Amino acid sequence: MPKLKTNRSAAKRFKRTAGGGFKRGRSHLRHILTKKTSKRKRQLRGTTMAHSTDNARLRQMMPYS
């Protein structure tokens, strides 16, 4: 059976956790920041978990992670 290819766009956006989930960065913090409040920008920092319903799709896109 041939090797499977990793979806490179997914590999750049998601990381596998030890528990089998995927962590991701938050969106909406790249531009048009002047109208967003400091609280909103602060809460968009850091990472969060990808939704559990997306885990099967992410496992398929990143088979070796």
Buried (B, 14 or more C-beta within 10 A) or exposed (E): EEEEEEBEEBBEBBBBEEEEBBEBEEEEBEEEEEEEEEEEEEEBEEEEEBEEEBBEEBEEBBEEE
